[in-house]
């Protein structure tokens, strides 16, 4: 799981460069605190499951995401 401070740091970068929105991408997943903060601060979160789907849709590639354990609510087929 990604540390919520990573998402909070993005808000600081957004402020510094006067960005209207940001995207944080990970092969892992985000917890509730990260989702809550992102929703309030125009930050889009893309977790490993969504990244895999985007790569298949836009690049036509199927990727394998290696994680030591499945995140909550994920199924094996989400990463393989």
N, C-alpha and C positions, 0 to 999 in steps of 0.2 A: 504494500500500500504506500502511496506517495504521501510524504509528510505535508500536512496542511500549510506549513510555512513556505513551501515551494510555491503554492498558489498565491499566498499572500505576497510573496516577493514579486510575483508578476504584476500585481497591482501597483507596486512601487515603480517598476519599470514603465508601466503604462503611464503613470503620472509624470515621470521624468521626460518621456518622449511625446507626451500629449496624445497618446493613442486612444482611439475610440473603442477598441475591443482587443482582446488577446485570445490566443489559443494555447493551451498546455496539453502536450501529447505524451503519453507513456505507454509502454508495453504492459504495465502493471494495472492498478486500479486506484480510484480515489475514494476516500471515506466520506461520511456525511458532512463533516466539518468543511472539507474542501468543496463539496457540491454546494453547500449553503453559502459559503463565502463567494464562490464563483458566480452564483446566481445574482448576488447583490452587486457585483462589480464588473459586469459585462465581460466575463471570462468564460470561454467555452472549454470544456474538458473533454478530451478524447482518450478513452482508456484502451487497453490492448484489444478487447473484443471489438470495439468500434474501429480501431485502426486496421485490424485484420479485414473487416468488412469493407472499409474504404479502399484498401489496397486491391481487394478482389474486384470491386466495382469499377474503379478508375484505372487500374494498371493491369487488370486481368491476371494477377498473380495470387497464388495461395501460399500463405506463409505459416510457419510454425512458431508459436510464441512459447518460449520455455519459462515456466514459473515453478518455484519450489512447491507450491500448493495452489489449488484453485481458489480464486477469490470468492467471497460470498455471492450466491445466486448465479454463479457461472457453471456451465456444463463442460465436460471434456471437449466436446465438439466446438466450443467457442475458441479454443486455442490450438486445436490440431486440424 
